[in-house]
């Protein structure tokens, strides 16, 4: 019994370390310089990428650091490869909620930036704890109470108010013709699923995205809905764009893979104009 408890405690520590990931660290500033084959001109739009693990690219591999898990396969870095965009600030970080974005990431945006992308809100709802308790070391009572609490924050306007505040704080950093684009979250699971809480988490993701979209529009930002593109590519599908949980790669669990982030970039690009 002691050995079993010790194993469970160690396993829980691994999950928490991989999924929770402490708040934002110092911003990664993209290196300057033009793009190959004619980039680097004044036609490029200066671009900053803010947010959580989905903005940083966790799950995509080829990491630029192992504190925030910013990936060279992330959608911001893929957008930076476009001739029209120049990533000048990339403070997005795993574990970041709206609080970390407001406290540490917004200041990294250079004054007069033309475009800003943002993916945030999941960590305000306890994403890592929900994934742990609903899908890894399953605790039905804890899972259900955490889902209920998260649903309450979406329904009562908490998330809308926090995201609206972040958007308002970003605006003074923008150029007169600057634009903010909020990118939503994919449904993580292909349905029907063998996971007991997959359908509920997917439904909650839709509700969160609905609030994020309404908040973005009400506050003068754009919104990119990725749900339709990721449909049929969730965990359990024949061609997943989301990493399932594995003890051999806990960092990537429940986040898009490189193909998923490539599709994120394809969807976000037109919204940036």
Backbone as CSV, one residue per row, in Angstrom:
resi,resn,N_x,N_y,N_z,CA_x,CA_y,CA_z,C_x,C_y,C_z
1,UNK,0.831,-1.206,0.000,0.000,0.000,0.000,0.863,1.252,0.000
2,UNK,1.963,1.251,0.805,2.834,2.419,0.830,3.482,2.645,-0.523
3,UNK,3.917,1.544,-1.164,4.543,1.672,-2.480,3.554,2.222,-3.486
4,UNK,2.307,1.742,-3.392,1.287,2.211,-4.328,1.006,3.689,-4.111
5,UNK,0.919,4.111,-2.840,0.684,5.530,-2.556,1.860,6.371,-3.023
6,UNK,3.091,5.843,-2.832,4.273,6.587,-3.262,4.286,6.746,-4.778
7,UNK,3.893,5.672,-5.492,3.843,5.762,-6.950,2.808,6.787,-7.393
8,UNK,1.627,6.760,-6.759,0.574,7.708,-7.120,1.014,9.142,-6.866
9,UNK,1.698,9.355,-5.740,2.166,10.709,-5.426,3.191,11.170,-6.443
10,UNK,4.117,10.260,-6.811,5.122,10.619,-7.807,4.485,10.886,-9.144
11,UNK,3.500,10.058,-9.521,2.810,10.251,-10.794,2.090,11.583,-10.818
12,UNK,1.438,11.902,-9.715,0.730,13.181,-9.643,1.696,14.339,-9.795
13,UNK,2.866,14.218,-9.197,3.858,15.295,-9.298,4.298,15.493,-10.733
14,UNK,4.471,14.387,-11.467,4.857,14.489,-12.876,3.779,15.202,-13.679
15,UNK,2.525,14.830,-13.446,1.424,15.444,-14.179,1.331,16.932,-13.877
16,UNK,1.403,17.271,-12.593,1.303,18.681,-12.212,2.437,19.469,-12.824
17,UNK,3.647,18.914,-12.788,4.799,19.637,-13.339,4.652,19.838,-14.832
18,UNK,4.111,18.819,-15.521,4.005,18.908,-16.972,2.833,19.737,-17.439
19,UNK,1.706,19.632,-16.725,0.490,20.308,-17.171,0.305,21.676,-16.549
20,UNK,0.605,21.808,-15.268,0.343,23.078,-14.595,1.285,24.152,-15.102
21,UNK,2.578,23.851,-15.095,3.594,24.775,-15.579,3.420,26.168,-15.011
22,UNK,4.346,26.574,-14.201,4.218,27.845,-13.492,3.972,28.998,-14.430
23,UNK,3.585,30.128,-13.858,3.205,31.311,-14.631,4.292,31.805,-15.543
24,UNK,4.011,32.916,-16.186,4.846,33.429,-17.255,6.254,33.728,-16.789
25,UNK,7.204,33.506,-17.692,8.591,33.850,-17.448,8.953,35.047,-18.313
26,UNK,10.206,35.553,-18.213,10.564,36.696,-19.038,10.287,36.438,-20.509
27,UNK,9.908,37.478,-21.207,9.468,37.346,-22.592,10.601,36.934,-23.505
28,UNK,10.268,36.118,-24.488,11.189,35.797,-25.562,10.978,36.810,-26.664
29,UNK,12.012,37.540,-27.000,11.913,38.524,-28.086,12.472,37.899,-29.347
30,UNK,11.665,37.892,-30.394,12.114,37.323,-31.656,13.267,38.148,-32.209
31,UNK,14.242,37.470,-32.785,15.383,38.169,-33.344,14.965,38.964,-34.566
32,UNK,15.618,40.082,-34.747,15.321,40.921,-35.906,15.930,40.345,-37.166
33,UNK,15.873,41.129,-38.226,16.416,40.670,-39.492,15.332,40.339,-40.468
34,UNK,15.639,40.452,-41.712,14.646,40.233,-42.757,14.407,38.773,-43.034
35,UNK,13.359,38.498,-43.781,13.037,37.139,-44.195,13.868,36.784,-45.425
36,UNK,14.171,35.517,-45.607,14.896,35.113,-46.820,14.098,35.481,-48.063
37,UNK,14.815,35.878,-49.093,14.172,36.122,-50.380,13.356,37.391,-50.428
38,UNK,13.797,38.426,-49.741,13.127,39.716,-49.933,12.330,40.197,-48.767
39,UNK,12.320,39.455,-47.620,11.605,39.936,-46.454,12.391,41.034,-45.765
40,UNK,11.889,41.485,-44.609,12.586,42.487,-43.840,12.371,43.897,-44.340
41,UNK,11.411,44.115,-45.192,11.147,45.439,-45.714,10.145,46.151,-44.824
42,UNK,9.901,47.419,-45.129,8.947,48.183,-44.340,7.523,47.685,-44.537
43,UNK,7.314,46.804,-45.528,5.977,46.267,-45.761,5.585,45.261,-44.686
44,UNK,6.570,44.757,-43.946,6.267,43.790,-42.904,5.519,44.459,-41.747
45,UNK,4.532,43.748,-41.224,3.771,44.237,-40.083,4.399,43.706,-38.802
46,UNK,4.770,44.599,-37.898,5.318,44.159,-36.622,4.238,43.417,-35.843
47,UNK,4.619,42.328,-35.202,3.661,41.368,-34.655,4.131,40.870,-33.293
48,UNK,3.216,40.805,-32.326,3.497,40.265,-30.995,2.489,39.167,-30.677
49,UNK,2.966,38.099,-30.039,2.114,36.944,-29.732,2.056,36.717,-28.232
50,UNK,0.861,36.825,-27.680,0.636,36.716,-26.239,-0.263,35.524,-25.928
51,UNK,-0.208,35.086,-24.666,-1.159,34.078,-24.226,-0.545,32.918,-23.481
52,UNK,-1.243,31.790,-23.565,-0.919,30.610,-22.767,-0.187,29.559,-23.585
53,UNK,-0.275,28.308,-23.157,0.441,27.215,-23.820,0.012,27.019,-25.265
54,UNK,-1.251,27.295,-25.580,-1.713,27.132,-26.953,-1.130,28.220,-27.851
55,UNK,-0.815,29.369,-27.287,-0.135,30.429,-28.033,1.361,30.167,-28.101
56,UNK,1.925,29.589,-27.031,3.358,29.314,-26.989,3.754,28.172,-27.920
57,UNK,2.832,27.224,-28.099,3.119,26.088,-28.967,3.462,24.816,-28.231
58,UNK,3.116,24.731,-26.943,3.362,23.508,-26.189,2.678,22.338,-26.882
59,UNK,3.413,21.243,-27.019,2.909,20.076,-27.733,3.438,19.981,-29.144
60,UNK,3.991,21.104,-29.653,4.465,21.137,-31.029,5.887,20.686,-31.216
61,UNK,6.631,20.473,-30.110,8.023,20.064,-30.208,8.929,21.209,-30.660
62,UNK,10.205,20.903,-30.876,11.200,21.891,-31.314,11.120,23.141,-30.438
63,UNK,11.288,22.942,-29.120,11.081,24.036,-28.176,12.259,25.007,-28.155
64,UNK,11.916,26.273,-28.042,12.906,27.336,-27.932,13.356,27.497,-26.489
65,UNK,12.538,27.036,-25.542,12.869,27.048,-24.120,12.015,25.983,-23.436
66,UNK,12.407,25.628,-22.222,11.637,24.636,-21.467,11.051,25.237,-20.195
67,UNK,10.909,26.542,-20.182,10.198,27.212,-19.097,8.786,27.545,-19.551
68,UNK,8.677,28.138,-20.718,7.372,28.494,-21.276,6.943,27.552,-22.399
69,UNK,7.841,26.656,-22.825,7.558,25.723,-23.914,7.107,26.434,-25.182
70,UNK,7.813,27.526,-25.507,7.593,28.171,-26.799,8.241,27.310,-27.866
71,UNK,7.507,27.092,-28.939,7.934,26.153,-29.967,8.151,26.857,-31.301
72,UNK,9.136,26.372,-32.029,9.345,26.890,-33.382,8.223,26.437,-34.308
73,UNK,7.412,25.471,-33.860,6.256,25.007,-34.634,4.953,25.677,-34.197
74,UNK,5.034,26.605,-33.255,3.837,27.317,-32.782,3.209,28.133,-33.893
75,UNK,1.959,28.513,-33.706,1.347,29.333,-34.756,1.984,30.711,-34.869
76,UNK,2.460,31.351,-33.767,3.142,32.626,-33.959,4.428,32.518,-34.779
77,UNK,5.229,31.480,-34.530,6.467,31.340,-35.296,6.194,30.980,-36.749
78,UNK,5.141,30.234,-36.997,4.762,29.935,-38.381,4.289,31.204,-39.093
79,UNK,3.558,32.046,-38.374,3.123,33.311,-38.965,4.308,34.235,-39.224
80,UNK,5.303,34.167,-38.352,6.505,34.966,-38.533,7.227,34.610,-39.833
81,UNK,7.066,33.374,-40.274,7.703,32.945,-41.520,7.049,33.576,-42.743
82,UNK,5.851,34.128,-42.561,5.191,34.817,-43.667,5.934,36.115,-43.978
83,UNK,6.005,36.479,-45.233,6.733,37.673,-45.631,6.119,38.946,-45.065
84,UNK,4.823,38.907,-44.789,4.133,40.122,-44.385,4.235,40.411,-42.894
85,UNK,4.665,39.414,-42.096,4.661,39.561,-40.642,6.066,39.401,-40.062
86,UNK,6.368,40.209,-39.062,7.649,40.134,-38.376,7.393,40.038,-36.881
87,UNK,7.658,38.863,-36.312,7.424,38.627,-34.894,8.491,39.353,-34.076
88,UNK,8.088,40.415,-33.411,9.036,41.219,-32.635,8.950,40.950,-31.135
89,UNK,7.913,40.286,-30.686,7.787,39.910,-29.273,6.954,38.636,-29.168
90,UNK,7.437,37.696,-28.369,6.777,36.396,-28.228,6.778,35.999,-26.741
91,UNK,6.047,36.747,-25.913,6.033,36.457,-24.475,5.043,35.377,-24.057
92,UNK,4.299,34.786,-24.988,3.338,33.733,-24.636,4.026,32.653,-23.809
93,UNK,3.311,32.102,-22.833,3.964,31.178,-21.902,2.971,30.157,-21.350
94,UNK,3.411,28.908,-21.283,2.593,27.868,-20.685,2.244,28.224,-19.245
95,UNK,1.005,27.968,-18.881,0.542,28.260,-17.535,-0.009,29.648,-17.365
96,UNK,0.100,30.489,-18.394,-0.342,31.883,-18.260,-1.860,31.989,-18.300
97,UNK,-2.392,32.711,-17.337,-3.802,33.084,-17.332,-3.887,34.547,-17.755
98,UNK,-5.082,35.109,-17.712,-5.220,36.540,-18.019,-4.396,37.381,-17.039
99,UNK,-4.222,36.882,-15.825,-3.450,37.621,-14.822,-1.992,37.747,-15.243
100,UNK,-1.378,36.628,-15.672,0.020,36.666,-16.110,0.179,37.475,-17.396
101,UNK,-0.790,37.363,-18.289,-0.704,38.150,-19.524,-0.699,39.640,-19.198
102,UNK,-1.607,40.047,-18.324,-1.697,41.466,-17.964,-0.473,41.931,-17.186
103,UNK,0.020,41.078,-16.288,1.106,41.494,-15.400,2.478,41.476,-16.054
104,UNK,2.699,40.535,-16.984,4.051,40.394,-17.504,4.223,40.397,-19.004
105,UNK,3.169,40.077,-19.747,3.335,39.926,-21.190,3.060,41.203,-21.976
106,UNK,2.088,41.967,-21.568,1.699,43.155,-22.337,2.851,44.147,-22.438
107,UNK,3.633,44.274,-21.374,4.761,45.212,-21.378,5.816,44.856,-22.414
108,UNK,5.812,43.609,-22.879,6.800,43.189,-23.878,6.430,43.627,-25.291
109,UNK,5.214,44.109,-25.483,4.789,44.540,-26.817,5.463,45.869,-27.144
110,UNK,6.250,45.943,-28.218,6.865,47.222,-28.582,5.794,48.255,-28.943
111,UNK,6.012,49.481,-28.529,5.060,50.543,-28.863,4.906,50.652,-30.377
112,UNK,3.670,50.823,-30.810,3.406,50.967,-32.237,3.291,49.663,-33.001
113,UNK,3.166,48.543,-32.271,3.021,47.237,-32.924,1.741,47.203,-33.758
114,UNK,1.835,46.559,-34.910,0.708,46.530,-35.847,-0.296,45.410,-35.581
115,UNK,0.209,44.242,-35.158,-0.667,43.093,-34.965,-0.314,42.364,-33.668
116,UNK,-1.354,41.934,-32.955,-1.175,41.146,-31.743,-2.141,39.962,-31.795
117,UNK,-1.620,38.761,-31.544,-2.499,37.604,-31.369,-2.516,37.220,-29.897
118,UNK,-3.617,36.604,-29.499,-3.831,36.268,-28.100,-4.667,34.997,-28.001
119,UNK,-4.191,34.042,-27.237,-5.010,32.886,-26.855,-4.908,32.766,-25.339
120,UNK,-6.023,32.942,-24.658,-6.002,32.959,-23.200,-7.395,32.667,-22.662
121,UNK,-7.460,32.205,-21.421,-8.730,31.918,-20.769,-8.786,30.527,-20.175
122,UNK,-8.117,29.569,-20.816,-8.168,28.190,-20.321,-7.591,28.021,-18.935
123,UNK,-6.477,28.702,-18.663,-5.853,28.560,-17.343,-6.636,29.281,-16.256
124,UNK,-7.421,30.282,-16.621,-8.305,30.920,-15.647,-9.345,29.925,-15.136
125,UNK,-9.625,28.913,-15.944,-10.625,27.909,-15.595,-10.014,26.668,-14.951
126,UNK,-8.690,26.644,-14.793,-8.042,25.496,-14.167,-7.779,24.357,-15.126
127,UNK,-7.354,24.684,-16.344,-7.151,23.684,-17.391,-6.321,22.492,-16.932
128,UNK,-5.140,22.748,-16.358,-4.244,21.641,-16.016,-4.852,20.720,-14.956
129,UNK,-5.501,21.302,-13.965,-6.113,20.482,-12.910,-7.268,19.655,-13.451
130,UNK,-8.043,20.252,-14.355,-9.151,19.512,-14.961,-8.627,18.344,-15.781
131,UNK,-7.584,18.569,-16.575,-7.013,17.476,-17.370,-6.495,16.366,-16.463
132,UNK,-5.823,16.751,-15.375,-5.281,15.749,-14.455,-6.381,14.929,-13.797
133,UNK,-7.376,15.615,-13.250,-8.386,14.922,-12.439,-9.497,14.270,-13.243
134,UNK,-9.667,14.696,-14.489,-10.714,14.113,-15.325,-10.200,13.059,-16.302
135,UNK,-8.877,13.104,-16.618,-8.389,12.232,-17.685,-7.106,11.466,-17.369
136,UNK,-6.381,11.819,-16.322,-5.110,11.148,-16.040,-5.222,10.347,-14.748
137,UNK,-5.177,11.008,-13.610,-5.388,10.352,-12.315,-6.811,10.696,-11.883
138,UNK,-7.750,9.972,-12.426,-9.157,10.373,-12.391,-9.730,10.355,-10.980
139,UNK,-10.306,11.502,-10.631,-11.065,11.637,-9.387,-12.422,12.210,-9.775
140,UNK,-13.436,11.370,-9.748,-14.745,11.804,-10.235,-15.283,13.012,-9.479
141,UNK,-15.164,13.000,-8.172,-15.706,14.107,-7.382,-14.945,15.397,-7.653
142,UNK,-13.608,15.315,-7.700,-12.804,16.515,-7.958,-13.021,17.017,-9.373
143,UNK,-13.046,16.101,-10.320,-13.284,16.470,-11.719,-14.602,17.219,-11.857
144,UNK,-15.655,16.666,-11.322,-16.974,17.282,-11.471,-17.058,18.637,-10.781
145,UNK,-16.440,18.758,-9.608,-16.484,20.047,-8.914,-15.677,21.102,-9.658
146,UNK,-14.554,20.694,-10.248,-13.742,21.648,-11.005,-14.435,22.061,-12.296
147,UNK,-15.089,21.133,-12.952,-15.834,21.478,-14.164,-16.989,22.423,-13.832
148,UNK,-17.661,22.164,-12.748,-18.768,23.035,-12.337,-18.259,24.442,-12.037
149,UNK,-17.117,24.533,-11.348,-16.542,25.842,-11.035,-16.135,26.576,-12.312
150,UNK,-15.537,25.851,-13.253,-15.128,26.462,-14.521,-16.336,26.951,-15.304
151,UNK,-17.364,26.134,-15.350,-18.588,26.517,-16.061,-19.211,27.768,-15.445
152,UNK,-19.103,27.871,-14.133,-19.628,29.053,-13.445,-18.899,30.316,-13.850
153,UNK,-17.569,30.236,-13.991,-16.786,31.408,-14.387,-17.091,31.849,-15.817
154,UNK,-17.433,30.893,-16.660,-17.826,31.245,-18.031,-19.203,31.889,-18.030
155,UNK,-20.130,31.305,-17.261,-21.517,31.774,-17.263,-21.713,33.103,-16.555
156,UNK,-20.928,33.356,-15.508,-21.185,34.559,-14.698,-20.451,35.810,-15.174
157,UNK,-19.740,35.703,-16.275,-19.075,36.870,-16.844,-17.648,37.084,-16.375
158,UNK,-17.127,36.196,-15.510,-15.759,36.360,-15.008,-14.742,36.341,-16.141
159,UNK,-14.841,35.339,-17.009,-13.886,35.223,-18.113,-14.027,36.397,-19.076
160,UNK,-15.253,36.763,-19.383,-15.470,37.890,-20.293,-14.822,39.161,-19.751
161,UNK,-14.997,39.429,-18.467,-14.433,40.642,-17.863,-12.909,40.614,-17.888
162,UNK,-12.330,39.452,-17.592,-10.866,39.361,-17.566,-10.265,39.529,-18.962
163,UNK,-10.867,38.900,-19.942,-10.340,39.005,-21.305,-10.541,40.418,-21.847
164,UNK,-11.682,41.013,-21.543,-11.929,42.394,-21.972,-10.873,43.325,-21.386
165,UNK,-10.481,43.097,-20.134,-9.461,43.914,-19.497,-8.112,43.768,-20.192
166,UNK,-7.769,42.542,-20.563,-6.511,42.306,-21.276,-6.511,43.044,-22.617
167,UNK,-7.603,42.930,-23.360,-7.693,43.614,-24.652,-7.526,45.124,-24.462
168,UNK,-8.194,45.668,-23.458,-8.111,47.108,-23.202,-6.682,47.530,-22.879
169,UNK,-5.934,46.684,-22.163,-4.564,47.019,-21.793,-3.587,46.870,-22.955
170,UNK,-3.926,46.034,-23.926,-3.078,45.875,-25.110,-3.190,47.084,-26.040
171,UNK,-4.371,47.633,-26.164,-4.637,48.674,-27.164,-3.667,49.850,-27.134
172,UNK,-3.281,50.368,-25.969,-2.350,51.504,-25.977,-0.975,51.179,-26.561
173,UNK,-0.649,49.895,-26.684,0.647,49.507,-27.242,0.618,49.446,-28.766
174,UNK,-0.564,49.537,-29.354,-0.714,49.349,-30.790,-0.497,50.628,-31.582
175,UNK,-0.157,50.446,-32.875,-0.168,51.554,-33.816,-1.616,51.970,-34.059
176,UNK,-1.803,53.130,-34.662,-3.157,53.639,-34.912,-3.978,52.656,-35.734
177,UNK,-3.331,51.947,-36.645,-4.029,50.960,-37.475,-3.774,49.539,-36.982
178,UNK,-3.414,49.403,-35.704,-3.123,48.087,-35.154,-4.366,47.236,-34.969
179,UNK,-4.127,45.950,-34.837,-5.241,45.003,-34.727,-4.892,43.910,-33.724
180,UNK,-5.885,43.539,-32.918,-5.765,42.421,-31.978,-6.642,41.281,-32.478
181,UNK,-6.093,40.082,-32.512,-6.856,38.901,-32.926,-6.790,37.855,-31.819
182,UNK,-7.936,37.494,-31.305,-8.058,36.468,-30.274,-8.363,35.138,-30.953
183,UNK,-7.518,34.144,-30.725,-7.727,32.816,-31.306,-8.293,31.886,-30.235
184,UNK,-9.359,31.174,-30.567,-10.018,30.286,-29.623,-9.325,28.945,-29.483
185,UNK,-10.020,28.020,-28.837,-9.476,26.696,-28.542,-10.197,25.617,-29.355
186,UNK,-9.482,24.547,-29.714,-10.145,23.414,-30.359,-10.815,22.509,-29.339
187,UNK,-11.829,21.787,-29.756,-12.355,20.715,-28.914,-11.287,19.612,-28.887
188,UNK,-10.947,19.154,-27.704,-9.802,18.256,-27.557,-10.077,16.826,-27.975
189,UNK,-11.316,16.383,-27.873,-11.611,14.963,-28.027,-12.515,14.686,-29.234
190,UNK,-12.184,13.616,-29.929,-13.064,13.120,-30.975,-14.189,12.337,-30.305
191,UNK,-15.404,12.536,-30.763,-16.546,11.842,-30.156,-17.196,10.886,-31.153
192,UNK,-17.735,9.766,-30.653,-17.787,9.341,-29.240,-16.403,8.967,-28.721
193,UNK,-16.201,9.169,-27.433,-14.897,8.956,-26.821,-14.999,7.963,-25.676
194,UNK,-13.899,7.270,-25.433,-13.845,6.345,-24.300,-13.638,7.091,-22.984
195,UNK,-13.286,8.368,-23.066,-13.109,9.177,-21.857,-14.474,9.631,-21.340
196,UNK,-14.717,9.405,-20.065,-16.029,9.685,-19.485,-16.411,11.155,-19.569
197,UNK,-15.428,12.045,-19.460,-15.743,13.477,-19.399,-15.430,14.218,-20.704
198,UNK,-15.134,13.475,-21.759,-14.756,14.114,-23.021,-15.870,14.992,-23.578
199,UNK,-17.090,14.480,-23.594,-18.201,15.236,-24.182,-18.465,16.513,-23.391
200,UNK,-18.383,16.421,-22.075,-18.634,17.608,-21.253,-17.539,18.657,-21.453
201,UNK,-16.278,18.215,-21.508,-15.178,19.159,-21.722,-15.276,19.789,-23.107
202,UNK,-15.633,19.002,-24.104,-15.835,19.571,-25.444,-16.947,20.615,-25.436
203,UNK,-18.049,20.301,-24.781,-19.170,21.243,-24.710,-18.768,22.513,-23.971
204,UNK,-17.976,22.359,-22.923,-17.510,23.529,-22.179,-16.554,24.375,-23.018
205,UNK,-15.767,23.716,-23.866,-14.869,24.449,-24.764,-15.663,25.310,-25.734
206,UNK,-16.759,24.771,-26.236,-17.626,25.540,-27.138,-18.188,26.763,-26.418
207,UNK,-18.636,26.570,-25.188,-19.179,27.692,-24.411,-18.107,28.750,-24.160
208,UNK,-16.902,28.311,-23.825,-15.802,29.252,-23.613,-15.512,30.026,-24.889
209,UNK,-15.435,29.326,-26.012,-15.171,30.008,-27.288,-16.257,31.014,-27.633
210,UNK,-17.498,30.678,-27.328,-18.603,31.612,-27.588,-18.414,32.907,-26.794
211,UNK,-18.003,32.772,-25.538,-17.768,33.947,-24.699,-16.556,34.733,-25.197
212,UNK,-15.498,34.029,-25.575,-14.305,34.704,-26.093,-14.627,35.485,-27.364
213,UNK,-15.400,34.872,-28.251,-15.763,35.563,-29.495,-16.593,36.806,-29.208
214,UNK,-17.610,36.670,-28.364,-18.467,37.811,-28.033,-17.659,38.931,-27.379
215,UNK,-16.723,38.545,-26.515,-15.892,39.537,-25.828,-14.971,40.246,-26.802
216,UNK,-14.369,39.479,-27.704,-13.488,40.079,-28.704,-14.243,41.095,-29.549
217,UNK,-15.381,40.697,-30.074,-16.165,41.569,-30.942,-16.614,42.826,-30.201
218,UNK,-17.058,42.658,-28.955,-17.545,43.790,-28.168,-16.443,44.777,-27.814
219,UNK,-15.197,44.327,-27.893,-14.086,45.182,-27.495,-13.145,45.524,-28.650
220,UNK,-13.655,45.381,-29.858,-12.918,45.836,-31.021,-11.782,44.946,-31.473
221,UNK,-11.817,43.677,-31.112,-10.788,42.727,-31.533,-11.396,41.711,-32.503
222,UNK,-10.539,41.046,-33.253,-10.989,39.969,-34.111,-11.006,38.657,-33.357
223,UNK,-11.673,37.671,-33.919,-11.722,36.350,-33.297,-11.587,35.285,-34.369
224,UNK,-10.810,34.247,-34.058,-10.648,33.108,-34.965,-11.155,31.861,-34.255
225,UNK,-12.184,31.259,-34.814,-12.776,30.030,-34.283,-12.105,28.848,-34.974
226,UNK,-11.448,27.977,-34.208,-10.730,26.845,-34.801,-11.497,25.531,-34.672
227,UNK,-12.684,25.575,-34.080,-13.428,24.341,-33.808,-13.704,23.528,-35.075
228,UNK,-14.229,24.165,-36.112,-14.621,23.444,-37.324,-13.423,22.788,-37.996
229,UNK,-12.302,23.505,-38.066,-11.120,22.960,-38.730,-10.563,21.747,-37.987
230,UNK,-10.650,21.762,-36.655,-10.125,20.663,-35.859,-11.115,19.506,-35.733
231,UNK,-12.343,19.682,-36.182,-13.341,18.614,-36.085,-12.847,17.366,-36.812
232,UNK,-12.937,16.234,-36.146,-12.451,14.989,-36.728,-10.973,14.761,-36.506
233,UNK,-10.319,15.685,-35.796,-8.876,15.565,-35.551,-8.535,15.632,-34.066
234,UNK,-9.513,15.349,-33.208,-9.269,15.363,-31.772,-8.640,14.069,-31.293
235,UNK,-8.395,14.006,-29.999,-7.840,12.797,-29.389,-8.802,11.634,-29.621
236,UNK,-8.265,10.538,-30.133,-9.093,9.373,-30.438,-9.477,9.266,-31.902
237,UNK,-9.150,10.276,-32.695,-9.457,10.229,-34.129,-8.358,9.467,-34.871
238,UNK,-8.593,9.198,-36.131,-7.590,8.489,-36.927,-6.462,9.398,-37.368
239,UNK,-6.679,10.708,-37.340,-5.627,11.664,-37.706,-5.644,12.827,-36.713
240,UNK,-5.187,12.570,-35.497,-5.287,13.590,-34.447,-4.337,14.767,-34.647
241,UNK,-4.863,15.956,-34.365,-4.053,17.181,-34.311,-3.814,17.588,-32.859
242,UNK,-4.313,16.780,-31.934,-4.143,17.007,-30.504,-3.400,15.808,-29.921
243,UNK,-2.417,16.066,-29.064,-1.664,14.989,-28.427,-2.459,14.366,-27.284
244,UNK,-2.559,13.053,-27.276,-3.171,12.360,-26.161,-2.159,12.253,-25.021
245,UNK,-2.630,11.828,-23.852,-1.718,11.711,-22.712,-0.828,10.501,-22.868
246,UNK,0.454,10.700,-22.538,1.417,9.601,-22.507,2.401,9.867,-21.383
247,UNK,2.708,8.826,-20.602,3.710,8.979,-19.543,5.089,9.234,-20.130
248,UNK,5.272,8.948,-21.417,6.561,9.146,-22.065,6.726,10.559,-22.609
249,UNK,5.634,11.329,-22.651,5.712,12.713,-23.121,4.577,13.503,-22.488
250,UNK,4.673,13.702,-21.188,3.595,14.374,-20.473,3.467,15.842,-20.879
251,UNK,4.553,16.452,-21.308,4.532,17.869,-21.680,3.553,18.152,-22.809
252,UNK,3.478,17.243,-23.773,2.669,17.486,-24.962,1.179,17.225,-24.746
253,UNK,0.828,16.512,-23.686,-0.538,16.032,-23.506,-1.584,17.132,-23.564
254,UNK,-2.669,16.845,-24.301,-3.850,17.708,-24.395,-3.565,19.052,-25.075
255,UNK,-2.522,19.087,-25.882,-2.180,20.282,-26.658,-2.029,19.888,-28.136
256,UNK,-2.170,20.838,-29.038,-1.987,20.523,-30.455,-0.584,20.000,-30.754
257,UNK,-0.495,19.168,-31.776,0.810,18.751,-32.281,1.244,19.724,-33.378
258,UNK,2.341,19.429,-34.032,2.862,20.349,-35.041,1.845,20.589,-36.162
259,UNK,1.150,19.541,-36.576,0.125,19.698,-37.615,-1.013,20.580,-37.125
260,UNK,-1.390,20.418,-35.874,-2.432,21.268,-35.307,-2.049,22.726,-35.329
261,UNK,-0.806,23.028,-34.950,-0.370,24.424,-34.952,-0.233,24.982,-36.369
262,UNK,0.130,24.131,-37.315,0.174,24.585,-38.703,-1.212,25.019,-39.160
263,UNK,-2.228,24.281,-38.741,-3.592,24.648,-39.103,-4.064,25.878,-38.335
264,UNK,-3.635,26.035,-37.102,-3.899,27.274,-36.359,-3.397,28.470,-37.170
265,UNK,-2.146,28.378,-37.633,-1.547,29.484,-38.384,-2.331,29.782,-39.660
266,UNK,-2.755,28.732,-40.346,-3.540,28.910,-41.567,-4.838,29.649,-41.288
267,UNK,-5.463,29.361,-40.152,-6.724,29.987,-39.797,-6.542,31.429,-39.311
268,UNK,-5.458,31.677,-38.569,-5.239,33.007,-37.994,-4.751,34.005,-39.051
269,UNK,-3.972,33.548,-39.994,-3.352,34.433,-40.987,-4.330,35.400,-41.656
270,UNK,-5.460,34.932,-42.204,-6.364,35.880,-42.878,-6.926,36.956,-41.940
271,UNK,-7.095,36.616,-40.669,-7.662,37.574,-39.714,-6.718,38.718,-39.412
272,UNK,-5.417,38.510,-39.645,-4.435,39.546,-39.370,-4.362,40.587,-40.480
273,UNK,-4.898,40.252,-41.649,-4.981,41.213,-42.738,-3.646,41.538,-43.375
